[in-house]
Amino acid sequence: MAEQAETLRRAPLSRDRILRAAVALADEAGIESLSMRNLAQDLGVVPMALYKHVANKDELLDGMIDVVVGEIDPPVPGADWKHAVRQRILSARQVLLRHPWAPLAIETRNMATPAVLAYLDSMIGAFRAGGFSVDLAHHVMHAMGSRILGFSQELFDDSRRAGRSGRADPAPPPAALPPEIAARFPHVAEIAMAASHDDESVLGQGCDDQFEFEFALDLLLDGIERLHQRGWASPRR
């Protein structure tokens, strides 16, 4: 392993090598630890050497996102639209679970990166190839939101605190809601108490996040399929 690491350090510097090293550094220590100086040290070069391949940190982050998105499985040839979309979204989710800093990085960019645009374009293409109208495909993409890229904003996600490593800290067992809150929001209290638990969830103890993700995804896809079969169109003024 030491010899392999040394070989990599001696490999010629390139944009691809820089981006992959940056991804590895963010995975290991968290995105907040990433700087051109730290990255250069990790690569065994002076910081100025990096600027021959990436203009600045913004370009570095864009490139890192493209590396991550490039890990998502390609479309399944010949699959129906529903299967193809579901499999790619679940692949995207597994990729982003390997790179926990990536969802926030994707959300905070001013413009979608080329790889993100290519992924979204291919997903829209899957809907269109399935016979969806442009109108329906447009609204479907809005409904899917960030879930199309394998992540979502969770309603009850206070326990997912990112530590210095950028990884989610294990969540403590769910605590009972204060009586006054439970009385005011009885349905929330019911959900909080009845939430399924899974020790192997990426959150540790607490809601089974993989089940909740797939449940919502299947719910959306089933609803989308019914709209498609009905020949749905948005209301016209």
Secondary structure, 3 states (H helix, E strand, C coil): CHHHHHHHHHCCCCHHHHHHHHHHHHHHHCHHHCCHHHHHHHHCCCHHHHCCCCCCHHHHHHHHHHHHHCCCCCCCCCCCHHHHHHHHHHHHHHHHHHCCCHHHHHHHCCCCCHHHHHHHHHHHHHHHHCCCCHHHHHHHHHHHHHHHHCCCCCCCCCCCCECCCCCECCECCCCCCCHHHHHHCHHHHHHHHHCCECCCCCCECCECHHHHHHHHHHHHHHHHHHHHHHCCCCCCC
